Amino acid sequence: MAVPKSKVSKQRRNKRRSSVWKLATPSVNTCPKCGAVCLPHRICRSCMTYNGRELAPAADKK
């Protein structure tokens, strides 16, 4: 059975667990038509355009 040769300190253990498991934040772009913040390669939710084409009618905001 495997037994550790020496104790792993809290500091060494925490270094190993530190930033390796954290997810990166998604990148964001601005829409060229309306300037709203949107995810890349996805339709803009404010003006409903993608790649210069209007895909769906824009919903009116109240």
N, C-alpha and C positions, 0 to 999 in steps of 0.2 A: 504494500500500500504506500502511496506517495505521501511523504511527510516533508514539510518545509524545513530547510536547514536552519533558517533564522527568522525571527519575527519581522514582518513588514511594518514599518512605522506608519503612523497616521499620515504624515506628510508625504511619504512616497506613495501610499495608497491613493491619496487625494490628487496627487499629480497625475497619476495614471488615469483617473476618472474625470479629470478636469474638463477640458473643452472638446474632447474627442467625440462625445456623445451628443453634443448640442447641435441642433439643426441651424442651418444658415437661413437668414431672412430672404424672402423672394425678391428678385429684382423688379423694379417698377419703371415704367416708361410714361411719358406724357403723350396724350393723343394729339396728333398733328392738326386735327380739325378744331376741337374745342379746348384743348389744353388740360383736360382732366387727367388725373393719375389713373393708369390702368396697367394690368399685367401684360407682358409681352406675348405676342401671338394669340391674343384673345380679343374679342369684340369689346369696344368701349361701351360701358353701361350708360353713360350720360347721353351720347349722341348716336349710339347704335351703328357705328361704322367700323369696318375692318378693311385695311389695305386700300383706303380711299373709296370704298363702296358702301352705300347704305344698305344694310341687310334687313333691318326690321324698322317699322315706324317708331320713332322716339316717343316714349311715354311722357306726357305732360306732368310736371311736378306741381304739387299743390302747396 
